Amino acid sequence: MKEIIITVENFTKEVLKSDKPVLVDFWAEWCGPCRMLAPVLAEFAASHDEVKVGKVNVDEQSVLAAEFGIMSIPTLILFKDGQPVAQRIGLQNAASLEQLIKE
């Protein structure tokens, strides 16, 4: 499945009311580790249809970043049934993403 862009306008529909778990990447264009994580996440999204992968640009969606207390990026938050259930901060590899969705 392709990554989706998450905004304030579509957050409820795409994340909170999703029928499958959603892994949300809080990132920014200027963030080096975020850019390094991007291809790992894209590959993960393409090979895991059971999880939706969304991206929140913290510079463009500061309300969402503030709502979830994002202090460092990249920050990944896994939502299940509309609730945040797990979080990782910093650059992650494919194995850590696999582990995250199993929590």
C-alpha positions in Angstrom: 0.0 0.0 0.0 1.2 3.5 -0.8 2.0 6.0 2.0 -0.7 8.6 2.5 -0.2 12.3 3.5 -1.9 13.0 6.8 -3.3 16.5 7.5 -5.6 18.0 10.1 -8.4 17.7 7.6 -8.1 14.0 7.0 -6.6 12.8 10.3 -9.9 11.6 11.8 -10.8 9.6 8.7 -7.4 8.2 7.8 -6.1 7.5 11.4 -8.7 7.6 14.1 -11.4 5.8 12.1 -9.1 3.5 10.1 -10.2 -0.2 10.0 -6.5 -1.2 10.2 -3.5 -0.1 12.3 -1.9 3.2 11.1 1.8 3.9 11.4 2.2 7.7 11.4 5.6 9.3 10.6 6.0 12.8 11.9 8.8 14.3 9.8 10.2 17.5 8.1 11.8 18.2 4.8 15.0 19.6 6.4 15.5 16.6 8.8 18.4 14.4 7.7 17.3 11.3 9.6 13.7 11.8 8.3 15.0 11.7 4.7 17.0 8.6 5.5 13.9 6.9 7.0 11.7 7.8 4.0 12.8 4.9 1.7 12.7 2.4 4.6 9.1 3.5 5.3 8.1 3.5 1.6 9.4 -0.1 1.2 7.6 -1.1 4.5 4.3 0.4 3.3 4.6 -1.4 -0.1 5.1 -4.8 1.6 2.6 -4.5 4.5 -1.0 -4.2 3.3 -2.2 -5.0 6.9 -0.9 -1.6 8.1 -1.6 1.9 6.7 1.5 4.2 6.6 0.9 7.9 6.9 3.2 10.9 6.9 2.7 14.2 8.8 4.9 17.1 7.8 5.4 18.8 11.2 6.2 22.2 9.5 2.9 22.1 7.6 0.8 20.4 10.3 2.0 22.0 13.5 -1.4 21.4 15.2 -1.0 17.7 14.8 2.6 17.8 16.0 1.6 19.8 19.1 -1.4 17.5 19.8 0.9 14.5 20.0 3.7 16.3 21.8 6.2 15.8 19.0 9.6 17.2 20.3 12.0 15.2 18.1 11.7 14.0 14.6 11.4 11.5 13.0 8.8 10.2 15.5 6.7 7.2 14.6 3.4 6.5 16.3 1.4 3.4 15.8 -2.4 3.8 16.1 -4.8 0.9 16.6 -8.5 1.5 16.9 -7.9 5.2 16.9 -5.5 5.1 19.9 -1.7 5.6 20.0 -0.3 2.3 21.2 3.4 2.5 20.5 6.0 5.1 19.6 9.6 5.3 18.3 11.8 8.3 18.0 14.7 8.6 15.6 15.9 6.7 12.6 14.5 3.1 12.4 15.4 0.1 10.3 13.1 -2.4 8.7 13.5 -4.8 11.7 12.4 -2.2 14.2 9.4 -1.3 12.1 8.4 -5.0 12.0 8.8 -5.1 15.8 6.8 -1.9 16.3 3.7 -3.2 14.5 3.8 -6.5 16.5 3.5 -4.6 19.8 
